[in-house]
Amino acid sequence: MNQIFTVVGMTCGHCEKAVTKAVLALDGQAKLVIDRTQNTVQVDSEKPREALAQAIADEGYRVSD
């Protein structure tokens, strides 16, 4: 299932790596496309949206609806 999150606070490559690592820790098969200029993270995963959002938030980023 493809889901798009608006993630506030991603400003650099390190931020992208942190978000990627958090999502992959939850679902090692997930596919991600991150666009810092648009503040979006597109995740292709079967995990629940809430769990993915929480994994990103646990890295210190605000996920808005």
C-alpha positions in Angstrom: 0.0 0.0 0.0 1.4 3.4 -1.0 1.1 6.1 1.6 2.3 9.7 1.6 3.3 11.5 4.8 4.1 15.2 5.3 7.1 15.3 7.5 8.3 18.6 9.0 11.9 19.0 10.0 13.8 17.0 7.3 16.6 19.4 6.2 19.5 17.3 5.1 20.7 13.9 3.9 21.2 12.8 7.5 17.5 13.4 8.1 16.6 11.3 5.1 18.8 8.5 6.4 17.2 8.7 9.9 13.7 8.5 8.5 14.6 5.7 6.1 16.2 3.7 8.9 13.2 4.1 11.1 10.8 2.9 8.5 13.0 0.0 7.4 13.3 -1.1 11.0 9.5 -1.4 11.1 9.2 -3.0 7.6 12.4 -4.2 6.0 10.6 -4.6 2.7 9.3 -1.0 2.5 10.2 1.2 -0.4 10.6 4.9 0.3 10.8 8.1 -1.8 11.7 11.2 0.1 11.4 14.7 -1.2 12.8 17.2 1.3 11.7 20.2 -0.9 8.1 19.1 -0.6 8.5 17.7 3.0 7.0 14.4 1.8 7.8 10.8 2.5 6.2 8.2 0.2 6.2 4.7 1.7 5.1 1.5 0.0 4.4 -0.8 2.9 1.7 -3.1 4.2 2.3 -1.8 7.8 -0.5 0.4 9.3 -0.2 4.2 8.6 -0.2 4.9 12.3 2.8 2.6 12.9 4.8 4.2 10.1 4.0 7.7 11.3 5.0 6.8 14.8 8.3 5.3 13.6 9.1 8.6 11.8 8.0 10.7 14.8 10.2 8.6 17.1 13.2 9.9 15.1 12.2 13.5 16.1 10.2 14.6 13.1 6.7 15.9 13.1 4.3 14.0 10.9 1.2 16.0 9.9 -1.9 14.6 8.2 
